[in-house]
Amino acid sequence: MNWANESSPKEFVLLGFSDKPWLQKPLFMLLLISYTTTVFGNVSIMMVCILDPKLHTPMYFFLTNLSILDLCYTTSTVPHMLTNISHNKKTISYAGCVAQLIIFLALGATECLLLAVMSFDRYVAICRPLHYVVIMNPWFCLRMIAFSWFTGFSNSVLQSSLTLNMPRCGHQEVDHFFCEVPALLKLSCADTKPIVAELFFFSVLILLIPVTLILISYGFIAQAVLRIKSAEGRRKAFGTCGSHMVVVSLFFGTGIYMYLQPPSSTSKDWGKIVSLFYGIFTPMLNPLIYSLRNKDMKEAFKRLMLLTFYYKK
């Protein structure tokens, strides 16, 4: 596949907020703290879910995959962003830009599908509890995960190839922090309407279909939870599902804003802030949401800490 054309530069200049020098140091510290928190939080969730036998269930298997995704998702952009902010030369090689675009798109699309899979898992657990073990068997869970990853990367290859093959006529200044579709499309010196229409179609498939399935699942879940007579049972069900809905709202809300409207209609600085939110801050918040709002996770953390303290003694 031809990722480059005759108008492709050897490197791109990532402008970010370079026109606001007073913002560089606060932004650097904010990104550094966010990235450190993301790494620590997601690695902690992965370790707890793997080491605690009580969490060897489909729900926490999917949560482990979500943590892996978020860790890779932020790592594909933040380290290079930190390097650029701390240096005067804010560039990325063409090959680096291609890799960043493919990985960021692939992991973002995979997360959209994974969140839909997680909502289906909660639907089966609450609405079909007697059939849960049969439906959510290990082989089915593996196939759902494989489908999410394969579809995410396939979508990324398609969108990346369409974006990168647009003529740029030597333009190399990307008004963004990293290589992302809306920002790269603005470099094109040709009519982008046909490509934007194709990209919009793929974005609808990846964003609107999963979020629609999630809303349908949670509609059935809400009906089932309201029929539970036990107040404790309703509280636990709403607590588990509530954390998932917070993640869904944050991720899909900002993603839909960015990808389901023409690039020209997005405010220059506002688009950058939205990208930072779903690309960096949401992966940081996921571990906090799932650990602080999930009783099983909090108890598993306590067991792991007690076990660690016991072995140190």
C-alpha positions as CSV (number, residue, x, y, z in Angstrom):
1,M,0.0,0.0,0.0
2,N,1.4,3.4,-0.9
3,W,1.5,5.5,2.2
4,A,3.3,8.4,0.6
5,N,3.0,10.5,-2.5
6,E,5.3,12.9,-4.4
7,S,4.1,15.8,-2.2
8,S,5.0,14.1,1.1
9,P,7.6,15.9,3.2
10,K,10.4,14.0,5.0
11,E,9.0,15.3,8.3
12,F,6.1,17.3,9.8
13,V,6.1,20.2,12.1
14,L,3.6,19.7,15.0
15,L,2.6,23.2,16.0
16,G,0.5,22.3,19.1
17,F,0.2,25.5,21.2
18,S,3.5,26.9,20.0
19,D,1.8,30.3,19.4
20,K,1.2,30.4,23.2
21,P,4.7,30.0,24.7
22,W,3.4,30.8,28.2
23,L,1.3,27.6,28.0
24,Q,4.2,25.2,27.3
25,K,5.4,24.6,30.9
26,P,2.0,24.1,32.5
27,L,1.0,21.8,29.6
28,F,4.2,19.8,30.0
29,M,3.5,19.3,33.7
30,L,-0.2,18.4,33.0
31,L,0.7,15.9,30.4
32,L,3.5,14.4,32.5
33,I,1.3,14.0,35.5
34,S,-1.6,12.6,33.4
35,Y,0.7,10.1,31.6
36,T,2.3,8.9,34.9
37,T,-1.2,8.5,36.4
38,T,-2.3,6.6,33.3
39,V,0.6,4.2,33.4
40,F,0.4,3.6,37.1
41,G,-3.4,3.2,37.2
42,N,-3.7,0.9,34.2
43,V,-0.8,-1.3,35.1
44,S,-2.3,-1.6,38.6
45,I,-5.6,-2.7,37.2
46,M,-3.9,-5.2,34.9
47,M,-1.9,-6.7,37.8
48,V,-4.9,-6.9,40.1
49,C,-7.1,-8.6,37.5
50,I,-4.4,-11.1,36.6
51,L,-3.2,-11.9,40.2
52,D,-6.6,-12.1,42.0
53,P,-8.4,-15.3,41.1
54,K,-11.7,-13.8,42.2
55,L,-11.5,-11.4,39.2
56,H,-10.9,-14.1,36.6
57,T,-14.3,-13.4,35.1
58,P,-15.3,-12.0,31.6
59,M,-16.0,-8.6,33.0
60,Y,-12.4,-8.2,34.3
61,F,-10.9,-9.9,31.3
62,F,-12.4,-7.1,29.2
63,L,-11.3,-4.6,31.7
64,T,-7.7,-5.9,31.5
65,N,-7.9,-5.5,27.7
66,L,-9.2,-1.9,28.2
67,S,-6.3,-1.1,30.4
68,I,-3.8,-2.5,27.8
69,L,-5.5,-0.4,25.2
70,D,-5.4,2.8,27.2
71,L,-1.8,2.2,28.1
72,C,-0.8,1.8,24.4
73,Y,-3.2,4.5,23.3
74,T,-1.5,7.2,25.4
75,T,2.0,5.9,24.8
76,S,1.5,6.3,21.1
77,T,1.4,10.1,21.4
78,V,2.3,11.5,24.9
79,P,6.1,10.7,25.1
80,H,6.7,12.4,21.7
81,M,4.4,15.3,22.8
82,L,6.5,15.8,25.9
83,T,9.7,15.7,23.9
84,N,8.4,18.3,21.4
85,I,7.1,20.6,24.2
86,S,10.4,20.6,25.9
87,H,12.4,21.4,22.7
88,N,12.3,24.2,20.2
89,K,12.2,21.8,17.2
90,K,8.7,20.4,17.2
91,T,9.0,17.8,14.4
92,I,8.1,14.2,13.7
93,S,9.4,12.2,10.8
94,Y,7.1,11.1,8.0
95,A,7.4,7.4,9.1
96,G,6.8,8.4,12.7
97,C,3.7,10.3,11.7
98,V,2.4,7.3,9.7
99,A,3.0,5.0,12.6
100,Q,1.4,7.4,15.1
101,L,-1.6,7.9,12.9
102,I,-2.2,4.1,12.4
103,I,-1.7,3.1,16.0
104,F,-3.8,6.0,17.4
105,L,-6.7,5.3,15.0
106,A,-6.5,1.5,15.5
107,L,-6.5,1.7,19.3
108,G,-9.2,4.3,19.4
109,A,-11.5,2.2,17.1
110,T,-10.7,-0.9,19.1
111,E,-11.7,0.8,22.3
112,C,-15.1,1.9,20.8
113,L,-15.8,-1.8,20.0
114,L,-14.5,-3.0,23.3
115,L,-16.8,-0.7,25.2
116,A,-19.7,-2.1,23.3
117,V,-18.6,-5.7,24.1
118,M,-18.4,-4.7,27.8
119,S,-21.9,-3.4,27.7
120,F,-23.1,-6.7,26.2
121,D,-21.3,-8.5,29.0
122,R,-23.2,-6.4,31.6
123,Y,-26.5,-7.0,29.7
124,V,-26.0,-10.8,29.9
125,A,-24.9,-10.7,33.5
126,I,-28.0,-8.7,34.7
127,C,-30.7,-9.6,32.2
128,R,-29.7,-13.3,31.6
129,P,-27.9,-14.3,34.8
130,L,-28.8,-18.0,34.5
131,H,-27.3,-18.2,31.0
132,Y,-24.3,-16.0,31.8
133,V,-21.7,-18.8,32.1
134,V,-22.9,-20.5,29.0
135,I,-23.1,-17.3,26.8
136,M,-19.9,-15.6,28.1
137,N,-17.7,-18.7,27.8
138,P,-13.9,-18.2,27.4
139,W,-13.9,-19.0,23.7
140,F,-16.7,-16.5,23.0
141,C,-14.9,-13.8,25.0
142,L,-11.7,-14.4,23.1
143,R,-13.5,-14.2,19.8
144,M,-15.1,-10.9,20.8
145,I,-11.7,-9.4,21.8
146,A,-10.1,-10.7,18.5
147,F,-13.0,-9.2,16.5
148,S,-12.5,-5.8,18.3
149,W,-8.8,-5.7,17.6
150,F,-9.0,-6.9,14.0
151,T,-11.8,-4.5,13.1
152,G,-10.0,-1.6,14.9
153,F,-6.8,-2.1,12.9
154,S,-8.6,-2.7,9.6
155,N,-10.5,0.6,10.0
156,S,-7.2,2.3,10.8
157,V,-5.5,1.0,7.7
158,L,-8.4,2.2,5.5
159,Q,-8.7,5.6,7.1
160,S,-4.9,6.2,7.2
161,S,-4.4,5.2,3.6
162,L,-7.2,7.6,2.5
163,T,-5.7,10.4,4.6
164,L,-2.1,10.0,3.7
165,N,-2.7,9.7,-0.1
166,M,-4.2,13.2,-0.3
167,P,-1.8,15.6,-2.1
168,R,-0.2,18.1,0.3
169,C,1.8,20.2,-2.1
170,G,4.7,20.4,0.3
171,H,2.7,21.6,3.3
172,Q,4.2,20.2,6.5
173,E,2.9,22.3,9.4
174,V,0.4,20.2,11.3
175,D,-1.7,22.5,13.6
176,H,-2.0,19.8,16.3
177,F,0.0,18.0,19.0
178,F,0.2,14.7,17.0
179,C,-0.7,13.2,13.7
180,E,-4.5,12.8,13.6
181,V,-6.9,12.6,10.6
182,P,-8.7,16.0,10.9
183,A,-5.4,17.9,11.3
184,L,-3.7,16.1,8.4
185,L,-6.7,16.7,6.1
186,K,-6.2,20.4,6.5
187,L,-2.8,20.1,4.8
188,S,-4.3,18.9,1.6
189,C,-4.2,21.2,-1.5
190,A,-7.0,19.3,-3.2
191,D,-10.7,19.0,-2.7
192,T,-11.2,16.9,0.4
193,K,-15.0,16.5,0.2
194,P,-15.0,13.0,-1.3
195,I,-12.4,11.7,1.2
196,V,-14.2,13.4,4.1
197,A,-17.4,11.6,3.0
198,E,-15.7,8.2,3.0
199,L,-14.0,8.9,6.4
200,F,-17.4,10.0,7.8
201,F,-18.9,6.7,6.7
202,F,-16.2,4.7,8.5
203,S,-16.5,6.9,11.6
204,V,-20.2,6.3,11.7
205,L,-19.6,2.5,11.7
206,I,-17.0,2.8,14.4
207,L,-18.6,5.4,16.6
208,L,-22.4,5.5,16.2
209,I,-23.1,1.8,15.8
210,P,-21.2,0.8,19.0
211,V,-22.7,3.7,21.0
212,T,-26.2,2.7,19.8
213,L,-25.7,-0.9,20.9
214,I,-24.5,0.3,24.2
215,L,-27.6,2.5,24.7
216,I,-29.9,-0.4,23.8
217,S,-28.0,-2.7,26.2
218,Y,-28.3,-0.2,29.0
219,G,-32.0,0.4,28.3
220,F,-32.7,-3.3,28.9
221,I,-30.3,-3.3,31.9
222,A,-32.2,-0.3,33.5
223,Q,-35.5,-2.2,33.1
224,A,-34.1,-5.3,34.7
225,V,-32.4,-3.4,37.6
226,L,-35.7,-1.6,38.4
227,R,-37.3,-5.0,38.8
228,I,-34.8,-6.1,41.4
229,K,-36.5,-6.1,44.8
230,S,-33.3,-6.0,46.9
231,A,-32.0,-2.4,47.4
232,E,-28.5,-3.8,47.8
233,G,-28.8,-5.7,44.5
234,R,-30.0,-2.5,42.7
235,R,-27.2,-0.5,44.2
236,K,-24.5,-3.0,43.1
237,A,-25.9,-3.3,39.6
238,F,-26.1,0.5,39.1
239,G,-22.6,0.9,40.7
240,T,-21.0,-1.5,38.3
241,C,-22.9,-0.2,35.2
242,G,-22.6,3.4,36.3
243,S,-18.8,3.3,36.0
244,H,-19.0,1.9,32.5
245,M,-21.5,4.6,31.4
246,V,-19.2,7.3,32.7
247,V,-16.4,5.9,30.6
248,V,-18.7,5.6,27.6
249,S,-20.0,9.2,27.9
250,L,-16.5,10.7,28.2
251,F,-14.9,8.7,25.3
252,F,-17.7,8.6,22.8
253,G,-18.9,12.2,23.5
254,T,-15.5,13.7,22.6
255,G,-14.8,11.3,19.8
256,I,-18.1,12.0,18.1
257,Y,-17.5,15.7,18.4
258,M,-14.1,15.4,16.7
259,Y,-14.8,12.9,13.9
260,L,-18.5,13.3,13.0
261,Q,-18.2,16.9,11.7
262,P,-16.2,18.5,8.9
263,P,-12.6,19.4,9.9
264,S,-13.2,23.0,8.9
265,S,-16.1,23.4,11.4
266,T,-13.9,22.6,14.4
267,S,-12.4,25.5,16.2
268,K,-8.6,25.4,16.0
269,D,-7.8,25.4,19.7
270,W,-11.0,23.7,20.8
271,G,-10.2,20.7,18.5
272,K,-6.8,20.3,20.2
273,I,-8.3,20.4,23.7
274,V,-11.0,17.8,22.7
275,S,-8.2,15.5,21.3
276,L,-6.2,15.8,24.5
277,F,-9.3,14.9,26.4
278,Y,-10.2,11.6,24.7
279,G,-6.6,10.7,23.8
280,I,-5.0,11.4,27.2
281,F,-7.3,12.4,30.0
282,T,-10.0,9.7,29.4
283,P,-7.4,6.8,29.6
284,M,-6.2,8.5,32.9
285,L,-9.7,8.6,34.3
286,N,-10.6,5.0,33.4
287,P,-8.6,3.3,36.2
288,L,-9.9,5.9,38.7
289,I,-13.5,5.4,37.7
290,Y,-13.3,1.6,37.7
291,S,-11.4,1.3,41.0
292,L,-13.2,4.0,43.0
293,R,-16.7,3.1,41.8
294,N,-16.2,-0.7,41.9
295,K,-16.5,-2.6,45.2
296,D,-14.9,-5.8,43.8
297,M,-11.9,-3.8,42.5
298,K,-11.4,-2.0,45.8
299,E,-11.5,-5.3,47.7
300,A,-9.1,-6.9,45.3
301,F,-6.6,-4.0,45.7
302,K,-6.8,-4.4,49.5
303,R,-6.2,-8.2,49.2
304,L,-3.2,-7.5,46.9
305,M,-1.8,-4.9,49.3
306,L,-2.2,-7.2,52.3
307,L,-0.5,-10.0,50.4
308,T,2.4,-7.8,49.4
309,F,2.8,-6.6,53.0
310,Y,2.7,-10.2,54.3
311,Y,5.5,-11.3,51.9
312,K,7.6,-8.3,52.8
313,K,7.5,-9.3,56.4
